[in-house]
Structure formats: C-alpha cells, structure tokens
Amino acid sequence: MERTITVPRGILKAIEDHARAVNPEECCGLLSGNDGAVDLFHPLRNNSSDPKSRYFASPEDLFEAMREMRSQGRNMLAIYHSHPNGSAYPSQIDIELAFYPHVAYLIQTLAPEPEIRAFRIEARTVSEIGIEIVEREWREVPALSAAASAVARTEEFVKPAPAVIEEPRVSIQEEIVTEVPAEAEVAEPLPVEVVEEIEEILAAPAQPVVEEPAGFIERIIRRVRSWL
Ligand SMILES: [Zn+2]
C-alpha cells in the first residue's frame, strides 16, 4: 500500500479555500488520478443535517464525480473533508465510516493554523501517510453543474412512458430494489457498484413501465439517502 499521496499544490489550496468557503460547516470532496498521483479535484456539497460536525456528500454530486472519474479514466484516490474547529485527525465517526482502505483520507483544519494531513484507515486502524506536493496541472470538476445534470437526467427518466408495454422486464427496477440489502452498510461515498446500478437505471432507455414510475424513483432516492 502506498505510503504517500501526490497532490498538486493548487489542489491543496483549493481544499483549503473550500473549507474556508463553507466554514463553520465541514466541506467534503474527492480527489482522483492515477498511480497515487492526483490531478482531478471534485468538491461535493455537504448534505449532512449536522454539517458543522458531520459530512455526507450530496448523492447527486457523488454520482457525477464517479461518472466523471470513470469517463476520464481516473481512480478515486482520496476523500477530503474539513474539521473547522477540530484537529487534523480522523474523528471516531470518521474512523467508523471509513470503508475504503485503499484511499487516503485528507483532513483540513483552519484554526489555529490551516493544516492538512493524510491517513489510511483500515479495520479502524489509522496510519498517517505523507502528502507529496507537486507542481502539476490539475482540473476542478465543479459540483454545481453536476447537480443540474443529475436533476435533468432524473426528470427525463420520470417523463410519462409510452403506453406500449414490451416484454415485462420485471427487470432492473425490481432488481435494484431487491438486490440491495435492506440494511446496507452506511458508506461514504457510495460504493462504486451502487453508483453503477443507479447509473444503469438513469441511462436506460424508456423502460417498459410495470407500475408507478414516479413511485419507483422515489423508492430509489429514499434508498440512496438511507446509505448516506
Ligand atoms: Zn471528520
């Protein structure tokens, strides 16, 4: 396992700026790249109901970030968030919700001095890793456009379907509802497989409607929210 993560200086500055912009709430986001070297910055909105001490990434932003990563051939390398008034060390909750042993958890503080540190968290064991700062080109994938396009896709999907009923592919719709374990582990961000399933649904051309398309969407959204 890599003991350092390589991050462009500009992205470290962008994380600090994000933390300041939402202070006193926590910011959150993802970093992606290849071979341990980050070059894409994905700020996400914090949808937690208690954003001053928790972070839960907006599902819409998360889907878009994952999609963008894959389309750009990048891997998720780090999850960052801020502790506006805490130390740059994972909290108990951070440790309990750390389901990605192969990504780095970056924590930014602002006070008394801005500081960022990186950790691996595996089986509730925290080990600090180094941040290698490089001058390298990087790019931000903004969260706002992400939200807009996710909404557009959802609206497209819930448009009334044509009356023609093809073979009753009880299909993806039922599959996703039944395959998902009732008490899915709460993970942040969403497991890649889940994102892929949701994407499949959103990308699917006019599904033969078995029943209540809007109800189905609501069920999915409710289920997704329960994971966050
Ligand atoms: Zn935290």
Residues whose N, C-alpha, C, O or C-beta is under 5 A from the ligand:
A	BS01	ZN	S91 D94
